[in-house]
Amino acid sequence: MNLRHASTVLALMGFLLTCSCSIDTVQQKQDYVENVELRLREVTVRIDELEYLHAESRESGMTDSPELAQTLDALTDKQQVAVKKLDEVRHAGVANWKGTRSSMDAALQDLERSCEAATFMLEEALLDMQESGMSRKHLLVSYPVVR
């Protein structure tokens, strides 16, 4: 094997190694996006459930929590931020998508924590309602299952 042939083989091996790394990176990005999409769908379903239960409880006169209404509004805003961050990750290049990952993770964690807080607030409001002698049974019976 002459020197020219050896350098061509080395260049080809380097190219193949680069392709292999970028294929792994593309797969990592796709896996990450799919995971975030799943988590966002789960949170969206929960937000829809919370908004429905809150609206039903307000209409029936059982609970009227301005703080919960504000929390649900903030939750919707945080959801929109997370969706925008996911869009940034989707459109980021293969070489730099990990740079957008940390802001995506932070937005999603904030959304999930806020959703848990809103769930707790609604549960407290419904427990207060029960303690005051009102039944929430009709509220739960009329609630459509969203999955």
Backbone as CSV, one residue per row, in Angstrom:
resi,resn,N_x,N_y,N_z,CA_x,CA_y,CA_z,C_x,C_y,C_z
1,MET,0.847,-1.152,0.000,0.000,0.000,0.000,0.907,1.234,0.000
2,ASN,0.673,2.100,-0.938,1.499,3.308,-0.993,0.920,4.383,-0.072
3,LEU,1.659,5.458,0.086,1.286,6.529,1.001,-0.013,7.221,0.585
4,ARG,-0.178,7.400,-0.700,-1.383,8.055,-1.196,-2.615,7.198,-0.919
5,HIS,-2.512,5.931,-1.131,-3.609,4.992,-0.889,-3.932,4.943,0.605
6,ALA,-2.900,4.930,1.438,-3.097,4.890,2.891,-3.820,6.153,3.374
7,SER,-3.455,7.311,2.848,-4.109,8.547,3.289,-5.565,8.570,2.824
8,THR,-5.859,8.008,1.666,-7.236,7.928,1.185,-8.060,7.020,2.088
9,VAL,-7.471,5.887,2.476,-8.165,4.955,3.365,-8.425,5.623,4.717
10,LEU,-7.435,6.343,5.253,-7.601,7.034,6.529,-8.685,8.117,6.438
11,ALA,-8.685,8.851,5.338,-9.707,9.886,5.150,-11.090,9.263,5.082
12,LEU,-11.226,8.152,4.387,-12.498,7.450,4.287,-12.946,6.940,5.650
13,MET,-12.010,6.399,6.420,-12.347,5.904,7.758,-12.818,7.062,8.656
14,GLY,-12.168,8.204,8.548,-12.571,9.381,9.320,-13.967,9.841,8.940
15,PHE,-14.258,9.822,7.640,-15.575,10.208,7.156,-16.637,9.251,7.692
16,LEU,-16.363,7.957,7.637,-17.324,6.971,8.132,-17.546,7.123,9.636
17,LEU,-16.490,7.411,10.363,-16.611,7.615,11.802,-17.469,8.846,12.096
18,THR,-17.276,9.914,11.334,-18.073,11.126,11.495,-19.536,10.839,11.194
19,CYS,-19.793,10.098,10.142,-21.175,9.749,9.792,-21.814,8.930,10.897
20,SER,-21.060,7.990,11.440,-21.577,7.147,12.507,-21.946,7.985,13.720
21,CYS,-21.088,8.948,14.066,-21.384,9.812,15.217,-22.618,10.664,14.957
22,SER,-22.742,11.194,13.749,-23.897,12.044,13.477,-25.187,11.225,13.422
23,ILE,-25.105,9.972,12.994,-26.288,9.102,13.011,-26.715,8.871,14.453
24,ASP,-25.750,8.626,15.349,-26.071,8.463,16.763,-26.693,9.735,17.326
25,THR,-26.152,10.882,16.945,-26.661,12.164,17.424,-28.080,12.408,16.918
26,VAL,-28.335,12.079,15.669,-29.676,12.228,15.108,-30.655,11.349,15.872
27,GLN,-30.241,10.112,16.162,-31.104,9.194,16.902,-31.349,9.703,18.316
28,GLN,-30.309,10.230,18.958,-30.469,10.784,20.306,-31.467,11.939,20.299
29,LYS,-31.352,12.797,19.306,-32.256,13.938,19.197,-33.689,13.457,18.981
30,GLN,-33.872,12.495,18.083,-35.220,11.974,17.827,-35.812,11.347,19.084
31,ASP,-35.002,10.567,19.802,-35.474,9.944,21.036,-35.861,11.002,22.072
32,TYR,-35.039,12.027,22.181,-35.306,13.093,23.135,-36.607,13.815,22.781
33,VAL,-36.771,14.184,21.517,-37.980,14.883,21.074,-39.206,14.020,21.336
34,GLU,-39.141,12.733,21.037,-40.279,11.843,21.281,-40.617,11.774,22.763
35,ASN,-39.598,11.714,23.619,-39.817,11.671,25.063,-40.487,12.957,25.547
36,VAL,-39.995,14.094,25.083,-40.574,15.377,25.486,-42.008,15.499,24.966
37,GLU,-42.256,15.070,23.736,-43.614,15.114,23.194,-44.572,14.288,24.055
38,LEU,-44.130,13.119,24.481,-44.955,12.268,25.338,-45.248,12.955,26.668
39,ARG,-44.222,13.515,27.283,-44.416,14.206,28.556,-45.342,15.415,28.392
40,LEU,-45.191,16.146,27.303,-46.068,17.293,27.051,-47.516,16.858,26.843
41,ARG,-47.718,15.751,26.128,-49.086,15.238,25.935,-49.711,14.869,27.279
42,GLU,-48.921,14.210,28.136,-49.436,13.816,29.447,-49.822,15.043,30.275
43,VAL,-48.981,16.061,30.266,-49.274,17.279,31.015,-50.487,17.996,30.409
44,THR,-50.582,18.004,29.098,-51.716,18.650,28.426,-53.024,17.987,28.827
45,VAL,-53.034,16.664,28.883,-54.237,15.940,29.314,-54.582,16.335,30.740
46,ARG,-53.577,16.415,31.595,-53.827,16.779,32.991,-54.340,18.218,33.104
47,ILE,-53.781,19.126,32.324,-54.246,20.521,32.334,-55.702,20.583,31.880
48,ASP,-56.030,19.843,30.830,-57.415,19.807,30.355,-58.356,19.283,31.444
49,GLU,-57.914,18.243,32.160,-58.715,17.694,33.256,-58.921,18.745,34.349
50,LEU,-57.850,19.425,34.720,-57.932,20.443,35.769,-58.861,21.588,35.364
51,GLU,-58.726,22.045,34.131,-59.579,23.135,33.664,-61.040,22.706,33.638
52,TYR,-61.290,21.483,33.218,-62.664,20.983,33.186,-63.238,20.911,34.596
53,LEU,-62.505,20.306,35.508,-62.992,20.172,36.875,-63.185,21.539,37.528
54,HIS,-62.273,22.453,37.267,-62.395,23.792,37.835,-63.643,24.495,37.290
55,ALA,-63.851,24.408,35.992,-65.031,25.041,35.380,-66.313,24.428,35.924
56,GLU,-66.343,23.116,36.026,-67.538,22.439,36.537,-67.808,22.817,37.986
57,SER,-66.769,22.880,38.782,-66.973,23.203,40.196,-67.412,24.659,40.357
58,ARG,-66.911,25.549,39.503,-67.323,26.958,39.553,-68.772,27.100,39.108
59,GLU,-69.138,26.417,38.021,-70.512,26.516,37.515,-71.520,25.997,38.521
60,SER,-71.149,24.977,39.262,-72.067,24.407,40.248,-72.060,25.203,41.555
61,GLY,-71.173,26.195,41.648,-71.103,27.018,42.848,-70.362,26.365,43.993
62,MET,-69.694,25.280,43.721,-68.998,24.563,44.786,-67.672,25.202,45.174
63,THR,-66.921,25.644,44.197,-65.643,26.300,44.500,-65.518,27.531,43.628
64,ASP,-64.897,28.517,44.190,-64.597,29.713,43.407,-63.270,30.248,43.927
65,SER,-62.213,29.755,43.356,-60.879,30.119,43.810,-60.182,30.956,42.750
66,PRO,-60.112,32.272,42.966,-59.387,33.116,42.004,-57.916,32.716,41.895
67,GLU,-57.355,32.277,43.023,-55.954,31.842,43.011,-55.769,30.630,42.095
68,LEU,-56.711,29.693,42.152,-56.635,28.521,41.276,-56.808,28.932,39.818
69,ALA,-57.717,29.855,39.548,-57.910,30.333,38.174,-56.630,30.970,37.646
70,GLN,-55.961,31.763,38.485,-54.692,32.375,38.077,-53.623,31.315,37.847
71,THR,-53.604,30.313,38.707,-52.629,29.235,38.569,-52.856,28.474,37.267
72,LEU,-54.112,28.223,36.927,-54.411,27.522,35.676,-54.041,28.380,34.464
73,ASP,-54.255,29.692,34.549,-53.834,30.582,33.464,-52.314,30.558,33.297
74,ALA,-51.607,30.611,34.424,-50.139,30.562,34.375,-49.671,29.221,33.815
75,LEU,-50.413,28.173,34.135,-50.074,26.840,33.632,-50.179,26.806,32.107
76,THR,-51.206,27.420,31.580,-51.373,27.482,30.129,-50.232,28.264,29.487
77,ASP,-49.826,29.359,30.132,-48.693,30.138,29.621,-47.407,29.307,29.615
78,LYS,-47.189,28.568,30.691,-45.988,27.729,30.789,-46.024,26.600,29.758
79,GLN,-47.213,26.112,29.485,-47.370,25.078,28.463,-46.965,25.630,27.102
80,GLN,-47.381,26.845,26.799,-47.022,27.477,25.525,-45.514,27.692,25.421
81,VAL,-44.884,28.063,26.526,-43.424,28.232,26.533,-42.747,26.897,26.235
82,ALA,-43.221,25.830,26.867,-42.629,24.509,26.650,-42.796,24.059,25.202
83,VAL,-43.943,24.330,24.615,-44.174,23.968,23.209,-43.212,24.740,22.301
84,LYS,-42.987,26.017,22.591,-42.036,26.811,21.799,-40.620,26.278,21.949
85,LYS,-40.252,25.900,23.171,-38.906,25.348,23.407,-38.735,24.032,22.642
86,LEU,-39.776,23.217,22.621,-39.708,21.968,21.869,-39.525,22.252,20.390
87,ASP,-40.206,23.259,19.895,-40.052,23.651,18.496,-38.608,24.080,18.212
88,GLU,-37.995,24.785,19.164,-36.586,25.176,19.012,-35.682,23.951,18.935
89,VAL,-35.962,22.963,19.777,-35.158,21.732,19.755,-35.330,21.029,18.414
90,ARG,-36.573,20.937,17.952,-36.832,20.276,16.668,-36.073,20.931,15.522
91,HIS,-36.003,22.273,15.528,-35.380,22.992,14.430,-33.882,23.230,14.614
92,ALA,-33.355,22.859,15.764,-31.914,23.016,15.995,-31.157,21.996,15.145
93,GLY,-30.002,22.372,14.713,-29.169,21.467,13.930,-28.684,20.300,14.766
94,VAL,-28.262,19.265,14.090,-27.788,18.061,14.765,-26.594,18.387,15.665
95,ALA,-25.754,19.285,15.216,-24.546,19.606,15.977,-24.836,20.430,17.230
96,ASN,-25.910,21.218,17.238,-26.128,22.111,18.385,-27.465,21.941,19.096
97,TRP,-28.187,20.867,18.863,-29.492,20.694,19.496,-29.365,20.529,21.005
98,LYS,-28.240,19.994,21.462,-28.076,19.793,22.909,-27.992,21.125,23.650
99,GLY,-27.610,22.194,22.948,-27.586,23.515,23.564,-28.970,24.014,23.929
100,THR,-29.991,23.591,23.194,-31.367,24.001,23.480,-32.040,23.055,24.476
101,ARG,-31.384,21.944,24.716,-31.957,20.916,25.583,-32.133,21.392,27.024
102,SER,-31.162,22.104,27.557,-31.258,22.514,28.961,-32.430,23.466,29.193
103,SER,-32.667,24.401,28.262,-33.814,25.306,28.433,-35.128,24.540,28.244
104,MET,-35.134,23.535,27.381,-36.326,22.701,27.193,-36.606,21.923,28.473
105,ASP,-35.567,21.312,29.039,-35.734,20.546,30.281,-36.264,21.435,31.407
106,ALA,-35.717,22.631,31.521,-36.145,23.556,32.582,-37.608,23.955,32.390
107,ALA,-37.999,24.257,31.164,-39.388,24.652,30.891,-40.349,23.505,31.181
108,LEU,-39.973,22.292,30.801,-40.844,21.136,31.024,-40.947,20.804,32.505
109,GLN,-39.837,20.882,33.228,-39.881,20.617,34.671,-40.731,21.664,35.386
110,ASP,-40.605,22.916,34.983,-41.413,23.983,35.575,-42.894,23.728,35.308
111,LEU,-43.217,23.327,34.097,-44.607,23.028,33.731,-45.141,21.862,34.555
112,GLU,-44.367,20.801,34.674,-44.816,19.624,35.429,-45.004,19.961,36.914
113,ARG,-44.083,20.729,37.490,-44.216,21.126,38.894,-45.450,22.011,39.094
114,SER,-45.667,22.924,38.186,-46.829,23.815,38.274,-48.124,23.038,38.130
115,CYS,-48.117,22.026,37.295,-49.295,21.177,37.120,-49.592,20.418,38.417
116,GLU,-48.552,19.930,39.069,-48.731,19.251,40.359,-49.301,20.211,41.396
117,ALA,-48.796,21.444,41.415,-49.288,22.441,42.365,-50.760,22.758,42.101
118,ALA,-51.133,22.903,40.845,-52.526,23.183,40.493,-53.421,22.011,40.875
119,THR,-52.945,20.799,40.680,-53.701,19.608,41.072,-53.951,19.627,42.577
120,PHE,-52.913,19.933,43.323,-53.034,20.001,44.777,-54.037,21.075,45.185
121,MET,-53.968,22.239,44.549,-54.896,23.331,44.875,-56.344,22.928,44.599
122,LEU,-56.587,22.273,43.466,-57.950,21.860,43.131,-58.426,20.789,44.105
123,GLU,-57.548,19.852,44.442,-57.929,18.815,45.400,-58.289,19.435,46.749
124,GLU,-57.515,20.428,47.188,-57.822,21.109,48.447,-59.180,21.805,48.377
125,ALA,-59.445,22.464,47.254,-60.730,23.156,47.095,-61.882,22.161,47.138
126,LEU,-61.708,21.019,46.503,-62.770,20.016,46.499,-62.938,19.387,47.876
127,LEU,-61.835,19.213,48.610,-61.939,18.694,49.983,-62.652,19.689,50.889
128,ASP,-62.338,20.966,50.726,-63.035,21.996,51.498,-64.531,21.954,51.211
129,MET,-64.867,21.731,49.949,-66.258,21.653,49.543,-66.938,20.473,50.241
130,GLN,-66.254,19.337,50.278,-66.826,18.159,50.928,-67.016,18.399,52.426
131,GLU,-66.038,19.053,53.036,-66.124,19.329,54.470,-67.289,20.254,54.796
132,SER,-67.656,21.079,53.842,-68.780,21.988,54.086,-70.120,21.305,53.819
133,GLY,-70.095,20.014,53.500,-71.328,19.255,53.337,-71.792,19.080,51.908
134,MET,-71.114,19.671,50.962,-71.503,19.512,49.560,-70.860,18.244,48.999
135,SER,-71.549,17.643,48.066,-71.034,16.430,47.445,-70.400,16.753,46.106
136,ARG,-69.293,16.119,45.837,-68.674,16.306,44.530,-68.942,15.110,43.622
137,LYS,-69.799,14.189,44.089,-70.071,12.983,43.322,-70.623,13.307,41.931
138,HIS,-71.580,14.243,41.847,-72.160,14.571,40.538,-71.105,15.177,39.611
139,LEU,-70.160,15.883,40.198,-69.093,16.486,39.399,-68.240,15.397,38.751
140,LEU,-67.893,14.379,39.518,-67.028,13.328,38.998,-67.777,12.396,38.054
141,VAL,-69.079,12.204,38.279,-69.854,11.348,37.396,-69.968,11.975,36.006
142,SER,-70.115,13.301,35.951,-70.280,13.957,34.660,-68.962,14.207,33.950
143,TYR,-67.871,13.921,34.594,-66.549,14.204,34.047,-66.188,13.207,32.958
144,PRO,-65.885,13.676,31.754,-65.496,12.750,30.686,-64.056,12.288,30.877
145,VAL,-63.819,11.043,30.645,-62.474,10.502,30.755,-61.698,10.873,29.500
146,VAL,-60.582,11.560,29.685,-59.743,11.989,28.564,-58.473,11.159,28.580
147,ARG,-58.235,10.422,27.560,-57.003,9.599,27.465,-56.530,9.560,26.059
